[in-house]
Amino acid sequence: MTTDEVPVGIDPPCWEVPGWRARFGLVAGISGRGSEVAPFDLGLWTQRPVGEVMTNWRRLRAALPGFPGQVLAHQVHGGRVLWQPGRDGWTLHEGADGHATDAPGLLLLVTVADCVPVYLAAPESGMIALLHAGWRGTAAGILAAGVRLLCERAGVAPPEVVMHAGVAISGARYEVGAEVPDALGIPRAGAGPWHVDLRGVLADQARALGVGEVTVSGHCTAEPGSPFFSHRASGGTDGRMVAWLGRPAAA
């Protein structure tokens, strides 16, 4: 089922996964690119001035109240998912592409600009996970790792888990070499190059794992005029968005 993120504000530009706040009490969303004059770049390793990027981070934090703690990582396109206890402040880990927690007030974060942010929740337990899934991480089994960690910690089975594959590059615009379909176990037809629908691959993996509810965003980062950053469409010069997932702390 397709469920497109909807804009919820313009300063800073924020888009929300519809239904997750009302149904599960969760804040799930992603930032947008902003204007060409003042792009809302949140990439810690992009070419924008450091002061500008950190100002954008402060603006994002102000726009998402109820989260005294935020956690992210230096991502490596792998399959490692970290369990995160509740904490205040801003924490940056090394070498991980996913986070899971049961702590209210802790906002899970991943950076993206074509790769898929994968939102996972076991609503009855209050446990959540957020993954950064490029083709390498998808091939490395990051979705299975996230679902397994969530189920083990929550004491639930996969049918009790819900998933959303968020804003990312579409299959029509994701042209790849043979190494990508080969790593993902996708048959190659013709001489190539080939196109891969990474969100479709993740949705298929989720269903094979027994995940109870799967939705997929229809937004494409690489289409002309997209309100999101695209590493591929920009030739590697674009900034980064941040996807987030969390349960706000009680007032």
Backbone torsions as a table, in degrees:
resi	resn	phi	psi	omega
1	MET	NA	135.6	178.8
2	THR	-89.8	130.4	176.9
3	THR	-135.4	102.4	-176.2
4	ASP	-81.5	135.6	172.5
5	GLU	-59.8	148.0	-177.8
6	VAL	-120.8	142.3	179.5
7	PRO	-68.7	139.2	-179.2
8	VAL	-122.4	2.7	179.1
9	GLY	177.0	163.2	-178.1
10	ILE	-116.8	-5.0	-179.2
11	ASP	-144.1	92.7	-3.8
12	PRO	-78.3	166.9	-179.3
13	PRO	-71.4	114.0	-178.1
14	CYS	-126.1	140.0	177.8
15	TRP	-123.7	141.6	-173.8
16	GLU	-121.0	141.7	172.7
17	VAL	-71.0	114.7	-174.0
18	PRO	-66.9	140.1	174.6
19	GLY	94.3	-25.7	-175.0
20	TRP	-70.2	-32.9	178.2
21	ARG	-70.2	-47.1	-177.0
22	ALA	-71.8	-40.8	-174.5
23	ARG	-80.5	-40.3	-169.9
24	PHE	-118.0	-5.1	-176.0
25	GLY	70.6	25.1	-176.2
26	LEU	-110.9	144.7	172.7
27	VAL	-97.6	113.2	-176.8
28	ALA	-132.7	121.8	-177.6
29	GLY	-168.3	-167.6	-177.7
30	ILE	-154.7	148.7	176.6
31	SER	-82.4	159.8	176.3
32	GLY	-107.6	178.6	-175.6
33	ARG	-76.3	-21.0	-176.1
34	GLY	76.0	-155.3	-177.3
35	SER	-89.4	161.3	176.4
36	GLU	-67.5	-31.6	-179.7
37	VAL	-72.9	-40.2	-178.4
38	ALA	-132.3	74.8	-178.5
39	PRO	-63.2	142.2	-178.3
40	PHE	-89.7	68.4	-176.4
41	ASP	-83.8	124.4	179.2
42	LEU	-113.0	12.4	-178.1
43	GLY	-74.8	124.9	-178.8
44	LEU	-76.7	-13.6	-179.9
45	TRP	-125.4	28.6	176.1
46	THR	-91.3	-175.9	-175.2
47	GLN	-91.4	0.0	179.8
48	ARG	-71.3	152.7	177.7
49	PRO	-57.9	139.6	-176.0
50	VAL	-56.9	-44.9	-178.6
51	GLY	-60.6	-38.1	179.4
52	GLU	-66.2	-44.8	-179.9
53	VAL	-63.8	-43.8	-179.1
54	MET	-67.6	-32.9	174.1
55	THR	-62.9	-39.6	177.0
56	ASN	-63.2	-39.2	177.4
57	TRP	-62.7	-39.8	178.3
58	ARG	-65.6	-38.7	177.4
59	ARG	-63.2	-41.3	179.0
60	LEU	-64.2	-44.2	-179.6
61	ARG	-61.1	-40.1	179.4
62	ALA	-66.5	-29.1	-178.5
63	ALA	-80.6	-11.7	-178.1
64	LEU	-123.4	73.5	-178.8
65	PRO	-68.8	159.9	178.0
66	GLY	94.4	9.8	-177.6
67	PHE	-131.4	84.9	177.1
68	PRO	-68.0	-16.0	178.2
69	GLY	-121.3	140.7	174.4
70	GLN	-135.3	142.4	-178.1
71	VAL	-138.2	136.2	175.6
72	LEU	-148.3	-175.9	-176.3
73	ALA	-147.6	158.6	165.1
74	HIS	-73.5	108.2	-171.0
75	GLN	-82.5	145.6	-174.3
76	VAL	-128.5	13.5	179.6
77	HIS	58.7	44.3	178.7
78	GLY	-118.1	-161.7	-176.0
79	GLY	-115.2	18.4	-175.9
80	ARG	-87.2	129.5	178.2
81	VAL	-122.5	126.8	-175.7
82	LEU	-99.2	138.7	170.0
83	TRP	-83.9	129.8	-174.3
84	GLN	-115.6	116.0	172.2
85	PRO	-73.7	162.6	178.2
86	GLY	-65.1	138.4	177.1
87	ARG	-160.0	155.6	173.6
88	ASP	-93.0	163.9	177.4
89	GLY	87.9	-175.2	-174.4
90	TRP	-110.2	119.4	-175.2
91	THR	-118.9	130.4	178.8
92	LEU	-117.3	120.6	178.2
93	HIS	-98.6	165.4	175.1
94	GLU	-106.2	141.1	166.8
95	GLY	65.3	49.0	176.2
96	ALA	-147.7	153.1	-179.2
97	ASP	-124.8	14.2	177.8
98	GLY	-161.6	157.3	-178.7
99	HIS	-140.7	148.0	175.3
100	ALA	-139.1	150.0	-178.6
101	THR	-160.3	162.9	168.3
102	ASP	-121.3	12.7	-172.6
103	ALA	-91.4	117.3	170.3
104	PRO	-63.1	146.8	178.8
105	GLY	85.5	-0.4	176.7
106	LEU	-108.2	118.3	-178.0
107	LEU	-95.7	118.9	176.0
108	LEU	-83.5	138.5	-174.1
109	LEU	-135.7	141.4	167.2
110	VAL	-137.1	149.5	177.0
111	THR	-98.5	142.4	-176.9
112	VAL	-146.9	158.1	171.1
113	ALA	-163.0	44.7	179.0
114	ASP	145.9	-39.4	177.2
115	CYS	-64.9	164.3	-172.5
116	VAL	-94.4	123.3	166.7
117	PRO	-81.3	124.7	-177.8
118	VAL	-110.1	118.3	-179.8
119	TYR	-98.1	128.1	178.7
120	LEU	-127.5	142.2	176.7
121	ALA	-148.5	142.6	167.3
122	ALA	-109.8	85.5	-165.5
123	PRO	-55.6	-38.4	-176.3
124	GLU	-67.9	-26.5	-178.3
125	SER	-94.0	-19.2	-175.6
126	GLY	83.7	5.7	-178.4
127	MET	-92.2	145.9	-175.3
128	ILE	-140.2	161.4	173.1
129	ALA	-148.1	149.0	178.3
130	LEU	-133.7	128.9	-174.2
131	LEU	-122.8	148.7	170.7
132	HIS	-105.4	112.9	-173.0
133	ALA	-122.7	96.3	164.2
134	GLY	-86.8	-173.0	-177.3
135	TRP	-67.8	-33.6	179.8
136	ARG	-68.4	-44.7	178.1
137	GLY	-65.1	-37.3	176.9
138	THR	-63.6	-44.0	177.8
139	ALA	-65.7	-31.1	-179.5
140	ALA	-78.4	-4.4	175.8
141	GLY	85.7	31.2	-177.8
142	ILE	-65.1	-32.4	179.0
143	LEU	-65.8	-46.1	178.6
144	ALA	-60.9	-38.9	178.8
145	ALA	-64.3	-42.1	179.7
146	GLY	-66.6	-44.3	179.2
147	VAL	-64.4	-42.1	-179.7
148	ARG	-62.8	-46.0	179.8
149	LEU	-62.7	-43.3	-179.9
150	LEU	-61.9	-45.7	-178.1
151	CYS	-67.1	-40.4	179.9
152	GLU	-64.4	-45.5	-178.0
153	ARG	-71.1	-36.7	-176.3
154	ALA	-86.4	-16.3	-175.7
155	GLY	67.6	37.9	-179.7
156	VAL	-123.5	169.1	175.3
157	ALA	-100.1	157.3	-178.8
158	PRO	-51.6	-34.1	178.6
159	PRO	-61.8	-15.3	178.5
160	GLU	-90.7	1.9	-178.4
161	VAL	-99.3	141.9	172.9
162	VAL	-114.2	149.1	-176.3
163	MET	-139.1	143.6	170.5
164	HIS	-131.6	125.7	174.1
165	ALA	-93.8	113.7	-165.9
166	GLY	-88.8	-159.3	-175.8
167	VAL	-57.7	127.0	-176.8
168	ALA	-163.9	178.1	175.6
169	ILE	-71.2	143.0	-179.2
170	SER	-85.7	161.6	178.3
171	GLY	-60.7	-35.1	-178.4
172	ALA	-63.6	-26.5	-177.1
173	ARG	-110.4	1.8	-179.6
174	TYR	-100.9	86.4	-179.7
175	GLU	-89.4	129.4	-170.9
176	VAL	-136.4	164.3	172.7
177	GLY	-86.5	179.7	-174.3
178	ALA	-63.2	-25.9	-175.7
179	GLU	-64.3	-27.4	-176.3
180	VAL	-75.6	-56.4	177.5
181	PRO	-61.7	-32.6	178.7
182	ASP	-63.7	-43.6	-179.7
183	ALA	-67.1	-30.7	-177.8
184	LEU	-91.1	-2.3	-179.8
185	GLY	72.9	30.5	-179.7
186	ILE	-100.7	127.5	177.8
187	PRO	-61.6	141.2	178.4
188	ARG	-99.1	130.8	177.0
189	ALA	-112.6	130.7	178.3
190	GLY	79.5	-170.5	-173.8
191	ALA	-88.9	-6.9	-179.5
192	GLY	81.6	174.1	2.4
193	PRO	-66.1	167.4	-174.2
194	TRP	-116.7	164.1	176.2
195	HIS	-119.4	138.5	-178.3
196	VAL	-125.8	127.8	173.6
197	ASP	-91.6	91.6	-173.6
198	LEU	-64.6	-37.1	177.6
199	ARG	-65.1	-36.1	176.5
200	GLY	-65.1	-39.2	177.0
201	VAL	-62.0	-45.8	-179.8
202	LEU	-64.9	-39.2	177.8
203	ALA	-63.1	-40.8	177.5
204	ASP	-64.3	-42.0	177.3
205	GLN	-60.7	-42.5	-179.3
206	ALA	-62.1	-43.4	179.5
207	ARG	-65.2	-38.0	177.8
208	ALA	-65.5	-30.4	177.2
209	LEU	-78.2	-12.2	179.6
210	GLY	92.9	13.0	179.6
211	VAL	-58.8	134.3	-169.3
212	GLY	-73.5	-35.1	-178.1
213	GLU	-138.7	127.3	-177.6
214	VAL	-130.3	124.5	172.6
215	THR	-124.4	157.5	-174.9
216	VAL	-135.8	133.2	176.0
217	SER	-71.8	144.3	175.3
218	GLY	-96.4	-1.0	179.7
219	HIS	-71.7	138.6	175.9
220	CYS	-115.3	123.5	-179.0
221	THR	-67.2	-27.4	-170.5
222	ALA	-97.1	0.0	180.0
223	GLU	-74.7	151.0	179.8
224	PRO	-56.9	135.6	178.9
225	GLY	76.5	12.3	-179.3
226	SER	-60.9	140.4	176.0
227	PRO	-81.2	12.1	-178.7
228	PHE	-123.8	156.4	176.5
229	PHE	-71.8	148.8	175.2
230	SER	-139.3	115.8	175.5
231	HIS	-62.7	-42.6	-176.9
232	ARG	-68.4	-50.4	-175.9
233	ALA	-66.2	-27.8	-178.0
234	SER	-90.4	-0.9	-175.9
235	GLY	69.6	26.2	176.9
236	GLY	91.3	6.3	-175.5
237	THR	-100.1	-9.1	-175.1
238	ASP	-74.2	166.6	176.8
239	GLY	-83.2	-159.7	-177.6
240	ARG	-130.2	143.0	168.8
241	MET	-92.2	168.5	172.0
242	VAL	-124.5	130.2	169.9
243	ALA	-98.9	147.3	-176.7
244	TRP	-138.7	155.4	175.6
245	LEU	-153.0	130.9	179.6
246	GLY	-171.0	163.1	173.1
247	ARG	-109.0	116.4	-176.4
248	PRO	-59.3	148.1	174.6
249	ALA	-66.3	150.4	177.9
250	ALA	-62.8	141.3	-179.4
251	ALA	-67.7	NA	NA
